[in-house]
Amino acid sequence: MPTNATTTGAHILVFPFPAQGHMLPLVDFTHQLALRNLTITILVTPKNVPLLTPLLSKHPSIHTLVLPFPNDPSIPSGVENVKDLPASYFPAMIRTMGKLYKPTLEWFQSHPSPPTVILSDFFLGWTHHLACQLGIRRIVFSPSGVGAFTLCFLSVWRTCPKRVNPNDEYEIISFPEVPNSPSYPWWQLGPLYRTYKKGDPVSEFIKKCSLANLDSWGIVFNSFSELESGCLDYMKQSCGHDRIWAIGPLIGHVDDKYKSNGLVPGNEILSWLDTCDDHSVVYVCFGSQAVLTNKQMEELALGLEQSGVRFIWPIKKPTVGHVSSKYGMIPDGFEDRVAGRGLVYKGWAPQALILKHRAVGAFLTHCGWNSVLESLIAGVSMLTWPMNADQFMNATLLVDQVGVAVRVCEGEKTIPNATDLAKFLAKSVCDNGFEKERVRAKELSKAALAAVKEGGSSFKDLNSLVEDIFALNMNHKK
């Protein structure tokens, strides 16, 4: 987009939610916005500043607004990012971040040239009310896919489905109004909705924030139309406007190194992959949040052992709130028994680089959206084990709607059968295994890469969004 008098000077506040899977794609998105001549201020709390280092090194013009993390007894002392907590802390973190309303308002009121747009994560729905108070617009950023957002934010909070039997976790809840008419057992609906208690301050705050997303001026999705065109059309229809933009996949635009905590050198992993045959390795990873129980670890390890496949398996350490003796323990002797064909280690792995390597043939995943997009970009088919939140909706998309994955397990408490798992793992990398899924994954990889190139659907949506932001800025000045 050319620089001229009408395409410079528009000031936006970017406000990420402090969770790894939320911050990283929004940082990548901010990079794209900075390339298009916007004036940007990004709001974080002190301990999340390091995540911005690669972005700020590329774009020194981006300003930072660092506000103290709010005091809250429900969040362990010293923790400012949900990656350091079990998923059960999400409601508390959402409510705690709401305490930044007043200091953010005060910053706006004291700024000589404040932003005319707030671009904030969908867990920060209260920023819509802040924008209304300031007389400006708020745009939602969704790090999740369109289909998952449709169910977790649009349908459940608008229709408020109830169970006939309030004690039946397996009762099927249907959504006939949503594209493809999905249905899920109660226990697979979003935990923020399932745990809602009328009158409870945290629950009521989360409900208000969720509905505020639908009242905001527009919504940006880290997705692309070739993947979710039906749900994009449905969102526009449901929201009553076309300010719905799919600008993804937002993966690795800034620098993959900012995800590293330095525990494992990426070159060591890639060098090991270099010794493996093409499409012979299964990558096993469950994201930055999930920690497996010891029993799950045992069955997964046994499945990997019985399968005979080559594999990479990063082990996430227990976080605050986990009893370390009950989670994340590697079975005795396992590493010795698989030495040479399996790479097992604790800590972060360069996932995007691993998936793109010629040796990787399949991905056993929790179906977190960032992992889904990284796998699609790489053209790698998936074995799904969704555990929580939007992951069940993502698995439905992958398995039933676009055909790039096979179900192997469901649920964060479910213990897989090692023998069945071994069969899936072995089949996923054999020549006559899940051939349809592999072919479809390659097709979607081409579509994903084409979407973000000049002339692609996401490229056009991104430029359209920026033009709308400039127009808002011009109108605000009148």
Secondary structure by P-SEA (a helix, b strand, c coil): cccccccccbbbbbbbccccccaaaaaaaaaaaaaaccbbbbbbcccccccaaaaaaaccccccccccccccccccccccccccccccaaaaaaaaaccaaaaaaaaaaaccccccbbbbcccccaaaaaaaaacbbbbbbbcccaaaaaccccccccccccccccccccbbbbccccccccccccccccccccccccccaaaaaaaaaaaaaaaccbbbbcccccccaaaaaaaaaaaccccccccccccccccccccccccccaaaaaaaaaacccccbbbbbccccccccaaaaaaaaaaaaaacccbbbbbbcccccccccccccccccccccccccbbbbccccaaaaaaaccccccccccccaaaaaaaaaacccccccccccaaaaaaaaacccccccccccccccccccaaaaaaaaaaacccccaaaaaaaaaaaaaaaaaaaccccaaaaaaaaaaaaaaaaaaaaac
